[in-house]
Amino acid sequence: MSPHLPALDLPYAPLVRRIEAEATVIGDQILRIDHFLNHRIEPAFIAEMGRELARRLSAFHPTVVLTAEASGIAPGLVVAQTLNVPLLYAKKYAPEVESPYISRVIPSPTKGGETKLVLSQRYLQPGARTVIVDDFLSNGRTAVALVEMAREAGAEVLAAGFIVEKRFRNGHQSVSELGVPVATLAQVEALRDGKAVLRQPQG
């Protein structure tokens, strides 16, 4: 990593503490923090997290933030607003967009079936300096699809940022292997005995 870049994956203490205290853990795979992140959203806290993620991504000097419908929109909007760049989201539900468009089909092993992401090329210009933002990084399929779609449009993908990362899944590796640096605010090492085990903030 360049010495001029901020540390991309330092645990963000306010988020780590809330996950430890409030998360619902089901088995060893499912972590739910729907009550403040991606179903019921707390505006002040999502703004706080989005600004911190934007701070980490600002060193890449993006000109557009790219996310996926729907749970990526809230953090993506705060990041885009903080960086003063547009937010573009790939449509997932009834994904009719203006032609020409780029699409990817993502299998969902946990929910079953497939999800189609569609992005109009009109809104992502060749050479656009793009950062990907989403709420969770787990298996990385959505993030990888967004990177591929952006590159197919001729955009440059500079980094990807996520609120929460499940480190026991392979998403970080999948995105990194595409040559895309990954920023995260909370890193879940394991889900065990009904609790989330997280990397701890320093100091």
Backbone as JSON, one array per atom type, in Angstrom:
{
  "sequence": "MSPHLPALDLPYAPLVRRIEAEATVIGDQILRIDHFLNHRIEPAFIAEMGRELARRLSAFHPTVVLTAEASGIAPGLVVAQTLNVPLLYAKKYAPEVESPYISRVIPSPTKGGETKLVLSQRYLQPGARTVIVDDFLSNGRTAVALVEMAREAGAEVLAAGFIVEKRFRNGHQSVSELGVPVATLAQVEALRDGKAVLRQPQG",
  "N": [[0.85, -1.19, 0.0], [0.45, 2.25, -0.69], [2.42, 4.66, 1.07], [1.09, 7.02, 1.45], [-1.56, 6.54, 1.68], [-4.43, 6.23, 3.81], [-4.81, 3.92, 6.58], [-6.71, 1.24, 5.6], [-8.31, -0.66, 6.82], [-8.67, -0.34, 9.57], [-10.23, -1.14, 12.61], [-13.32, 0.37, 13.36], [-14.21, 1.89, 16.15], [-16.83, 2.74, 17.3], [-18.67, 1.28, 15.72], [-17.77, -1.38, 15.99], [-18.24, -1.8, 18.74], [-21.04, -1.61, 18.85], [-21.85, -3.75, 17.25], [-20.86, -5.9, 18.75], [-22.43, -5.64, 21.06], [-25.09, -5.65, 20.18], [-25.72, -7.24, 17.95], [-27.52, -9.83, 16.24], [-26.82, -13.18, 16.14], [-26.83, -16.01, 14.14], [-26.23, -19.29, 14.1], [-23.13, -20.14, 12.55], [-22.74, -18.44, 10.46], [-24.55, -16.33, 9.91], [-25.05, -12.95, 10.47], [-26.84, -10.41, 11.96], [-27.59, -7.07, 11.78], [-29.71, -5.55, 11.28], [-31.25, -3.63, 12.49], [-29.99, -1.19, 12.62], [-28.55, -0.78, 10.3], [-29.32, -1.93, 7.68], [-32.08, -2.33, 7.34], [-33.89, -1.15, 9.24], [-32.76, 2.06, 9.45], [-30.47, 4.13, 11.06], [-30.17, 7.44, 10.78], [-28.18, 9.29, 11.8], [-26.12, 7.6, 12.64], [-25.5, 6.1, 10.33], [-24.6, 8.17, 8.78], [-22.33, 8.93, 10.19], [-20.74, 6.61, 9.94], [-20.54, 6.47, 7.15], [-19.13, 8.82, 6.59], [-16.66, 8.22, 7.76], [-15.87, 6.04, 6.18], [-15.7, 7.35, 3.75], [-13.58, 9.06, 4.31], [-11.47, 7.28, 4.31], [-11.52, 6.42, 1.68], [-11.06, 8.69, 0.27], [-8.45, 9.28, -0.47], [-8.07, 8.09, -2.9], [-9.2, 9.7, -4.74], [-11.82, 9.62, -6.13], [-14.25, 9.93, -8.81], [-16.8, 9.02, -8.96], [-19.18, 7.13, -7.09], [-20.01, 3.76, -6.85], [-22.59, 1.43, -6.31], [-24.84, -1.23, -5.25], [-28.3, -1.86, -5.63], [-30.29, -2.9, -2.84], [-29.41, -2.27, -0.33], [-26.92, -1.11, -0.36], [-27.26, 1.52, -0.96], [-27.74, 3.46, 1.07], [-25.25, 3.71, 2.69], [-23.61, 4.26, 0.49], [-24.62, 6.66, -0.51], [-24.02, 8.51, 1.53], [-21.21, 8.39, 1.48], [-20.75, 9.31, -1.14], [-21.87, 11.88, -0.98], [-20.2, 13.04, 0.95], [-17.76, 13.0, -0.39], [-18.44, 14.57, -2.46], [-19.29, 13.68, -5.03], [-21.07, 12.0, -7.73], [-23.52, 9.41, -6.99], [-23.96, 6.17, -8.18], [-26.09, 3.49, -8.75], [-26.29, 0.0, -9.35], [-29.08, -1.58, -10.71], [-31.26, -3.87, -9.19], [-33.78, -4.81, -8.7], [-36.58, -5.34, -10.67], [-35.01, -4.67, -13.03], [-34.86, -2.57, -15.28], [-33.19, -0.58, -17.5], [-31.8, 2.23, -19.27], [-30.61, 1.63, -22.56], [-27.3, 1.61, -24.05], [-26.56, -1.22, -21.95], [-24.98, -2.87, -19.14], [-24.78, -6.06, -17.67], [-24.89, -8.47, -14.98], [-25.28, -11.75, -13.67], [-25.86, -13.03, -10.53], [-25.35, -15.78, -8.51], [-27.11, -16.89, -5.59], [-26.22, -18.56, -2.96], [-27.12, -18.72, -0.3], [-29.69, -17.63, -0.17], [-30.9, -18.81, -2.27], [-31.66, -19.25, -5.78], [-31.15, -16.63, -8.25], [-29.67, -13.39, -8.76], [-30.03, -10.5, -10.72], [-27.96, -7.94, -11.82], [-28.04, -4.71, -13.2], [-26.75, -2.11, -15.2], [-26.78, 1.05, -16.6], [-24.83, 2.14, -19.29], [-24.76, 4.76, -19.91], [-24.44, 6.3, -17.66], [-22.01, 5.75, -16.52], [-19.06, 6.68, -17.36], [-16.36, 6.04, -19.7], [-13.15, 5.87, -18.26], [-13.91, 6.95, -15.84], [-13.23, 7.58, -12.44], [-13.63, 5.3, -10.13], [-15.13, 4.2, -7.07], [-16.2, 1.38, -5.26], [-18.94, 0.85, -3.09], [-20.5, -0.75, -0.35], [-22.78, -2.35, 2.0], [-22.19, -4.84, 3.33], [-19.42, -7.12, 3.11], [-19.11, -10.28, 2.11], [-19.19, -13.13, 0.66], [-18.34, -11.86, -1.59], [-19.43, -11.78, -4.14], [-21.25, -9.86, -5.23], [-19.68, -7.53, -5.1], [-17.52, -8.22, -6.77], [-18.9, -8.52, -9.19], [-19.73, -5.85, -9.58], [-17.24, -4.58, -9.89], [-16.38, -5.82, -12.25], [-18.4, -4.97, -14.04], [-18.05, -2.2, -14.01], [-15.48, -2.0, -15.11], [-15.98, -3.12, -17.6], [-17.45, -1.07, -18.66], [-15.45, 0.68, -19.12], [-14.51, 2.16, -17.07], [-12.31, 3.12, -14.34], [-11.5, 1.22, -11.62], [-10.84, 2.01, -8.41], [-10.86, 1.41, -5.67], [-12.58, -0.43, -3.06], [-15.13, -0.14, -0.65], [-16.53, -1.12, 2.48], [-19.0, -1.42, 5.05], [-19.13, -3.54, 6.94], [-17.18, -6.45, 7.22], [-17.09, -9.9, 6.67], [-14.67, -11.77, 7.72], [-14.19, -14.47, 7.69], [-15.18, -15.46, 5.41], [-14.61, -15.52, 1.81], [-14.6, -13.08, 0.51], [-12.98, -10.72, 0.7], [-10.53, -11.58, -0.32], [-11.33, -12.28, -2.92], [-12.0, -9.78, -4.06], [-9.61, -8.37, -3.74], [-7.92, -9.88, -5.37], [-8.59, -8.96, -7.83], [-7.12, -6.75, -8.04], [-7.99, -4.61, -6.55], [-7.97, -2.42, -3.9], [-9.21, -2.88, -0.55], [-11.39, -1.38, 1.74], [-12.58, -1.42, 5.05], [-14.82, -1.09, 7.86], [-15.53, -2.63, 10.08], [-14.43, -5.79, 11.1], [-15.34, -8.99, 11.05], [-14.27, -11.78, 12.58], [-15.17, -14.3, 13.28], [-18.21, -16.15, 13.92], [-19.54, -17.2, 16.8], [-20.91, -19.25, 19.29], [-23.22, -17.69, 19.55], [-22.27, -15.12, 19.44], [-20.5, -12.35, 17.94], [-17.2, -12.37, 16.87], [-14.79, -10.0, 16.73], [-12.19, -8.07, 15.09], [-10.22, -5.92, 17.09], [-10.3, -2.45, 18.0], [-7.38, -0.36, 18.08], [-5.61, 0.72, 20.96]],
  "CA": [[0.0, 0.0, 0.0], [1.19, 3.5, -0.71], [2.52, 5.27, 2.4], [0.24, 8.19, 1.5], [-2.94, 6.12, 1.87], [-4.78, 5.92, 5.2], [-5.06, 2.5, 6.83], [-8.05, 1.01, 5.06], [-9.12, -1.63, 7.56], [-8.63, -0.17, 11.02], [-11.56, -1.28, 13.2], [-13.95, 1.62, 13.75], [-14.67, 1.51, 17.48], [-18.28, 2.84, 17.56], [-19.36, 0.19, 15.04], [-17.36, -2.64, 16.63], [-18.93, -1.94, 20.02], [-22.47, -1.86, 18.64], [-22.02, -5.13, 16.77], [-20.65, -6.8, 19.89], [-23.51, -5.52, 22.04], [-26.46, -5.66, 19.67], [-25.94, -8.1, 16.79], [-28.13, -11.15, 16.35], [-25.98, -14.16, 15.46], [-27.53, -17.27, 13.91], [-25.26, -20.29, 13.66], [-21.76, -19.64, 12.36], [-22.67, -17.73, 9.19], [-25.48, -15.21, 9.76], [-24.93, -11.81, 11.39], [-27.89, -9.45, 11.65], [-27.62, -5.75, 12.43], [-30.75, -4.9, 10.48], [-31.95, -2.57, 13.24], [-29.38, 0.13, 12.42], [-27.76, -0.67, 9.07], [-29.86, -2.21, 6.35], [-33.54, -2.49, 7.27], [-34.13, 0.11, 9.95], [-31.5, 2.79, 9.33], [-30.32, 5.28, 11.93], [-29.51, 8.43, 9.94], [-26.97, 9.87, 12.38], [-25.04, 6.6, 12.69], [-25.08, 5.79, 8.95], [-23.82, 9.32, 8.32], [-21.04, 8.84, 10.86], [-19.97, 5.52, 9.32], [-20.26, 6.85, 5.77], [-18.05, 9.81, 6.56], [-15.4, 7.54, 8.05], [-15.51, 5.28, 4.99], [-15.3, 8.35, 2.74], [-12.25, 9.53, 4.67], [-10.5, 6.26, 3.89], [-11.54, 6.3, 0.22], [-10.78, 9.99, -0.35], [-7.08, 9.29, -1.01], [-8.1, 7.57, -4.27], [-9.74, 10.79, -5.56], [-12.82, 9.12, -7.07], [-15.21, 10.85, -9.42], [-18.13, 8.42, -8.84], [-19.36, 5.99, -6.19], [-20.87, 2.73, -7.45], [-23.1, 0.44, -5.37], [-25.92, -2.06, -5.78], [-29.6, -1.78, -4.96], [-30.8, -1.68, -2.25], [-28.79, -1.94, 0.97], [-25.71, -0.32, -0.54], [-27.57, 2.91, -1.31], [-27.6, 4.37, 2.22], [-23.85, 4.08, 2.91], [-23.06, 4.84, -0.73], [-25.05, 8.06, -0.65], [-23.24, 9.33, 2.46], [-19.84, 8.47, 0.96], [-20.77, 10.18, -2.32], [-22.12, 13.25, -0.53], [-19.0, 13.51, 1.63], [-16.72, 13.2, -1.4], [-18.99, 15.5, -3.45], [-19.32, 13.04, -6.34], [-22.36, 11.31, -7.91], [-23.73, 8.01, -6.63], [-24.61, 5.36, -9.22], [-26.33, 2.14, -8.24], [-26.76, -1.03, -10.27], [-30.44, -1.96, -10.36], [-31.4, -5.29, -8.88], [-35.2, -5.15, -8.66], [-37.17, -4.87, -11.93], [-33.86, -3.89, -13.52], [-34.94, -2.02, -16.63], [-32.43, 0.65, -17.59], [-31.58, 2.73, -20.62], [-29.54, 0.99, -23.33], [-26.75, 0.27, -23.83], [-26.38, -1.52, -20.54], [-24.12, -3.98, -18.75], [-25.46, -6.84, -16.63], [-24.29, -9.67, -14.42], [-26.17, -12.6, -12.89], [-25.14, -13.47, -9.34], [-26.03, -16.83, -7.76], [-27.21, -16.65, -4.15], [-26.29, -19.87, -2.31], [-27.81, -18.68, 0.98], [-31.11, -17.33, -0.37], [-31.41, -19.58, -3.4], [-31.97, -18.48, -6.97], [-30.14, -15.74, -8.81], [-29.96, -11.96, -8.79], [-29.47, -9.83, -11.89], [-27.58, -6.54, -11.67], [-28.03, -4.03, -14.5], [-26.17, -0.78, -15.1], [-26.76, 1.76, -17.88], [-23.52, 2.71, -19.61], [-24.89, 6.22, -20.05], [-24.11, 6.99, -16.42], [-20.66, 5.42, -16.09], [-18.28, 7.03, -18.54], [-15.0, 5.51, -19.77], [-12.16, 6.66, -17.53], [-14.42, 7.42, -14.54], [-12.48, 7.09, -11.28], [-14.75, 4.68, -9.44], [-14.99, 3.37, -5.88], [-17.36, 0.55, -4.94], [-19.33, 0.92, -1.68], [-21.65, -1.59, 0.0], [-22.9, -2.5, 3.45], [-21.49, -6.04, 3.78], [-18.56, -7.93, 2.25], [-19.13, -11.66, 2.59], [-18.53, -13.95, -0.37], [-17.75, -10.96, -2.58], [-19.98, -11.93, -5.5], [-21.79, -8.59, -5.7], [-18.57, -6.61, -5.31], [-16.79, -8.64, -7.97], [-19.75, -8.18, -10.33], [-19.67, -4.4, -9.77], [-15.92, -4.27, -10.45], [-16.38, -6.28, -13.65], [-19.29, -4.12, -14.81], [-17.4, -0.89, -14.16], [-14.38, -2.15, -16.05], [-16.56, -3.32, -18.93], [-17.85, 0.27, -19.13], [-14.25, 1.46, -19.38], [-14.17, 2.94, -15.88], [-11.19, 2.67, -13.54], [-11.94, 0.9, -10.26], [-9.7, 2.39, -7.58], [-10.96, 0.79, -4.35], [-13.93, -0.84, -2.64], [-15.31, 0.1, 0.78], [-17.66, -1.82, 3.07], [-19.2, -1.14, 6.46], [-18.8, -4.74, 7.71], [-16.57, -7.54, 6.45], [-16.98, -11.23, 7.28], [-13.33, -12.21, 7.36], [-14.15, -15.92, 7.55], [-15.58, -15.76, 4.03], [-13.49, -15.24, 0.89], [-14.89, -11.89, -0.28], [-11.83, -9.81, 0.66], [-9.56, -12.15, -1.25], [-11.87, -12.21, -4.29], [-11.89, -8.41, -4.55], [-8.18, -8.03, -3.8], [-7.32, -10.56, -6.51], [-8.86, -8.14, -9.01], [-6.26, -5.57, -7.97], [-8.78, -3.52, -5.96], [-7.8, -2.31, -2.45], [-10.47, -3.01, 0.19], [-11.53, -0.65, 3.0], [-13.69, -1.89, 5.87], [-14.9, -0.45, 9.18], [-15.58, -3.67, 11.11], [-13.96, -7.06, 10.55], [-15.85, -10.1, 11.85], [-13.37, -12.93, 12.41], [-15.94, -15.54, 13.43], [-19.48, -16.11, 14.64], [-19.34, -18.36, 17.67], [-21.68, -19.26, 20.55], [-24.18, -16.6, 19.56], [-21.58, -13.83, 19.5], [-19.58, -11.99, 16.85], [-15.81, -12.16, 17.28], [-14.31, -8.95, 15.84], [-10.91, -7.4, 15.32], [-10.41, -4.86, 18.08], [-9.61, -1.16, 17.76], [-6.13, -0.17, 18.8], [-5.56, 1.77, 21.97]],
  "C": [[0.89, 1.24, 0.0], [1.27, 4.09, 0.69], [1.61, 6.49, 2.56], [-1.23, 7.84, 1.73], [-3.22, 5.89, 3.35], [-4.92, 4.41, 5.36], [-6.52, 2.2, 6.48], [-8.92, 0.13, 5.93], [-8.93, -1.54, 9.07], [-10.05, -0.33, 11.58], [-12.08, 0.06, 13.71], [-14.72, 1.37, 15.05], [-16.19, 1.64, 17.69], [-19.07, 1.7, 16.91], [-19.03, -1.15, 15.68], [-18.14, -2.85, 17.91], [-20.42, -2.24, 19.84], [-22.72, -3.27, 18.13], [-21.87, -6.1, 17.92], [-21.84, -6.79, 20.84], [-24.88, -5.87, 21.48], [-26.73, -6.66, 18.55], [-26.69, -9.38, 17.17], [-27.3, -12.11, 15.52], [-26.73, -15.47, 15.36], [-26.52, -18.26, 13.33], [-23.87, -19.67, 13.54], [-21.6, -18.85, 11.07], [-23.46, -16.42, 9.16], [-25.3, -14.19, 10.88], [-25.97, -10.78, 11.01], [-27.71, -8.19, 12.49], [-28.6, -4.88, 11.65], [-31.32, -3.67, 11.16], [-31.24, -1.23, 13.15], [-28.67, 0.3, 11.09], [-28.55, -0.85, 7.79], [-31.33, -2.63, 6.31], [-34.16, -1.27, 7.95], [-32.79, 0.84, 9.98], [-31.52, 3.99, 10.27], [-29.53, 6.36, 11.17], [-28.2, 8.97, 10.52], [-25.82, 8.87, 12.35], [-24.57, 6.23, 11.29], [-24.26, 6.94, 8.39], [-22.42, 9.3, 8.92], [-20.15, 7.78, 10.2], [-19.6, 5.87, 7.88], [-19.15, 7.87, 5.66], [-16.69, 9.18, 6.84], [-14.93, 6.71, 6.85], [-15.04, 6.22, 3.89], [-13.9, 8.87, 3.03], [-11.18, 8.56, 4.17], [-10.41, 6.16, 2.37], [-11.11, 7.6, -0.47], [-9.39, 10.05, -0.99], [-7.03, 8.8, -2.46], [-8.67, 8.59, -5.26], [-10.76, 10.29, -6.59], [-13.66, 10.23, -7.66], [-16.63, 10.29, -9.4], [-18.07, 7.29, -7.82], [-20.35, 5.04, -6.83], [-21.29, 1.74, -6.38], [-24.18, -0.38, -6.06], [-27.18, -1.82, -4.97], [-29.76, -3.0, -4.04], [-29.99, -1.29, -1.03], [-27.49, -1.18, 0.84], [-25.99, 1.17, -0.72], [-27.34, 3.85, -0.13], [-26.13, 4.71, 2.5], [-23.22, 4.72, 1.68], [-23.4, 6.3, -0.89], [-24.25, 8.96, 0.29], [-21.8, 9.48, 1.97], [-19.79, 9.45, -0.22], [-20.98, 11.65, -1.93], [-20.88, 13.84, 0.13], [-17.89, 13.83, 0.64], [-17.15, 14.17, -2.5], [-18.88, 14.95, -4.87], [-20.68, 12.35, -6.5], [-22.33, 9.89, -7.34], [-24.46, 7.33, -7.77], [-24.86, 3.99, -8.62], [-26.84, 1.23, -9.35], [-28.13, -1.48, -9.8], [-30.55, -3.47, -10.24], [-32.86, -5.72, -8.99], [-35.91, -4.51, -9.86], [-36.14, -4.04, -12.69], [-33.94, -3.48, -14.98], [-34.21, -0.69, -16.65], [-32.24, 1.01, -19.06], [-30.43, 2.0, -21.3], [-28.54, 2.04, -23.81], [-26.5, 0.03, -22.36], [-25.46, -2.73, -20.37], [-24.84, -4.74, -17.66], [-24.6, -8.02, -16.17], [-25.37, -10.42, -13.66], [-25.37, -13.21, -11.76], [-25.93, -14.59, -8.67], [-26.04, -16.51, -6.28], [-27.35, -17.99, -3.44], [-27.07, -19.86, -1.01], [-29.32, -18.47, 0.79], [-31.73, -18.17, -1.47], [-31.7, -18.67, -4.58], [-30.81, -17.6, -7.41], [-30.62, -14.29, -8.75], [-29.29, -11.35, -10.01], [-29.18, -8.37, -11.56], [-27.48, -5.91, -13.05], [-27.61, -2.58, -14.3], [-26.17, -0.13, -16.49], [-25.39, 2.38, -18.11], [-23.57, 4.23, -19.76], [-24.33, 6.94, -18.82], [-22.73, 6.65, -15.87], [-19.75, 5.56, -17.31], [-16.91, 6.34, -18.52], [-14.02, 6.45, -19.05], [-12.63, 7.17, -16.18], [-13.65, 6.77, -13.4], [-13.5, 6.61, -10.24], [-14.33, 4.0, -8.14], [-16.31, 2.64, -5.65], [-17.66, 0.71, -3.46], [-20.53, -0.01, -1.47], [-21.69, -1.76, 1.51], [-22.07, -3.67, 3.97], [-20.56, -6.57, 2.7], [-18.53, -9.32, 2.85], [-18.42, -12.54, 1.58], [-17.96, -13.12, -1.52], [-18.38, -11.01, -3.97], [-20.53, -10.61, -6.05], [-20.66, -7.61, -6.0], [-17.78, -6.95, -6.56], [-17.58, -8.29, -9.22], [-19.69, -6.68, -10.62], [-18.32, -3.97, -10.36], [-15.88, -4.64, -11.93], [-17.23, -5.38, -14.53], [-18.66, -2.75, -15.06], [-16.28, -0.96, -15.18], [-14.88, -2.38, -17.47], [-17.01, -1.99, -19.53], [-16.66, 1.16, -19.44], [-13.83, 2.33, -18.22], [-12.96, 2.32, -15.18], [-11.69, 2.43, -12.12], [-10.74, 1.05, -9.33], [-9.69, 1.68, -6.23], [-12.4, 0.36, -4.11], [-14.02, -0.68, -1.13], [-16.6, -0.54, 1.29], [-17.77, -1.46, 4.55], [-18.7, -2.33, 7.3], [-18.23, -5.8, 6.77], [-16.61, -8.82, 7.27], [-15.64, -11.83, 6.84], [-13.24, -13.72, 7.17], [-14.72, -16.39, 6.21], [-14.48, -15.25, 3.1], [-13.68, -13.96, 0.09], [-13.71, -10.95, -0.41], [-10.81, -10.29, -0.36], [-10.04, -12.02, -2.7], [-11.74, -10.82, -4.88], [-10.42, -8.01, -4.71], [-7.5, -8.66, -5.01], [-7.59, -9.84, -7.82], [-8.01, -6.88, -9.03], [-6.95, -4.36, -7.37], [-8.54, -3.5, -4.45], [-9.15, -2.3, -1.75], [-10.39, -2.25, 1.51], [-12.73, -1.19, 3.75], [-13.64, -1.22, 7.24], [-14.96, -1.45, 10.32], [-15.27, -5.0, 10.45], [-14.39, -8.19, 11.49], [-14.99, -11.33, 11.57], [-14.12, -14.25, 12.46], [-17.27, -15.23, 14.1], [-19.52, -17.39, 15.47], [-20.17, -18.21, 18.95], [-22.61, -18.06, 20.66], [-23.58, -15.23, 19.62], [-20.73, -13.62, 18.26], [-18.21, -11.73, 17.44], [-15.19, -11.18, 16.27], [-12.88, -8.56, 16.14], [-11.15, -6.19, 16.2], [-9.67, -3.58, 17.69], [-8.34, -1.08, 18.59], [-6.28, 0.93, 19.85], [-6.73, 1.78, 22.9]]
}
